Amino acid sequence: MTKWADYGISAVRYNQQHTHIDQVKVHVDTGEVINSASIWLRADVVKALEKGNTFVTILKNAEGKWVKGQTVYVITVKGVKYIKTVDNGKEADNLENLPEF
């Protein structure tokens, strides 16, 4: 397996208003395997990205194998930092419809 990024994000949890992601399931990508998930706060993902760590979204295919999704970025909209796969200008996090936990 080729290393896709430092970390993969497989699922998200939104705040009570369902407006912002507050936690994500993060997996270390060793280049050989995708490790088990740990729960990270959204703010910790932002900090890691700003320090130069790389993230991609990951999904399991029909055979139960991880598939690489999109690169995750920090995008600032009106002074607020969001985690996104695309810079769509919206005041919301966007990780391409990952499952919720």
C-alpha positions in Angstrom: 0.0 0.0 0.0 1.2 3.5 -0.8 1.1 6.0 2.0 -1.7 8.5 1.3 -1.1 10.9 4.1 0.0 11.1 7.7 -3.6 10.4 8.8 -6.9 9.3 7.4 -10.3 10.5 8.7 -13.1 7.9 8.4 -16.0 9.4 10.3 -17.3 12.7 11.8 -19.4 13.8 14.7 -21.3 17.1 14.6 -22.1 19.6 17.4 -25.7 19.6 18.8 -26.8 22.2 16.2 -25.3 20.0 13.4 -23.5 23.0 12.1 -19.8 22.1 12.7 -17.8 19.0 13.1 -16.6 18.7 16.7 -14.8 15.3 16.6 -13.4 12.9 13.9 -12.2 9.4 13.8 -8.5 9.5 12.8 -6.3 6.7 11.7 -2.5 6.7 11.4 -1.4 5.8 7.8 1.9 3.9 8.1 2.2 3.3 4.4 1.6 -0.4 5.0 -1.6 -0.3 7.0 -4.3 2.0 8.2 -4.3 1.7 12.0 -7.3 1.6 14.3 -9.2 4.8 14.9 -8.7 7.3 17.7 -11.1 10.2 18.4 -9.7 13.7 17.8 -11.2 17.1 18.4 -11.7 19.2 15.4 -9.4 21.8 16.9 -6.6 19.2 17.1 -7.0 18.3 13.4 -6.7 22.1 12.6 -3.6 22.3 14.7 -2.0 19.2 13.1 -2.7 20.5 9.6 -1.2 23.9 10.5 1.9 22.1 11.7 2.3 20.4 8.3 0.7 17.1 8.9 -1.4 15.7 6.1 -4.9 14.2 6.2 -7.2 12.5 3.7 -10.7 11.1 4.0 -10.9 7.4 3.9 -13.8 5.0 3.3 -14.2 1.2 3.3 -15.2 -0.4 0.0 -17.4 -3.4 -0.6 -14.5 -5.7 0.2 -13.9 -4.0 3.5 -10.6 -2.4 2.3 -9.8 1.3 2.9 -10.0 3.5 -0.1 -8.4 7.0 -0.3 -10.8 9.9 -0.6 -9.9 13.6 -0.8 -7.2 15.7 0.8 -8.3 17.6 3.9 -7.4 21.3 4.3 -7.9 24.1 6.8 -9.9 26.9 5.1 -10.6 30.2 6.8 -14.0 31.8 6.1 -14.8 35.1 7.8 -12.0 34.5 10.3 -13.2 31.0 11.3 -11.1 27.9 10.5 -12.9 25.0 9.0 -11.8 21.5 7.9 -12.8 20.8 4.3 -12.0 18.8 1.2 -13.0 21.7 -1.1 -12.8 25.5 -0.7 -16.5 26.3 -1.3 -16.6 29.6 0.6 -19.3 28.2 3.0 -19.2 28.7 6.7 -19.2 25.0 7.5 -16.9 22.0 7.7 -17.1 19.7 4.7 -15.5 16.2 4.6 -17.4 14.8 1.6 -20.2 13.2 3.5 -18.3 10.9 5.7 -20.4 8.7 8.0 -21.3 10.0 11.4 -20.6 8.4 14.7 
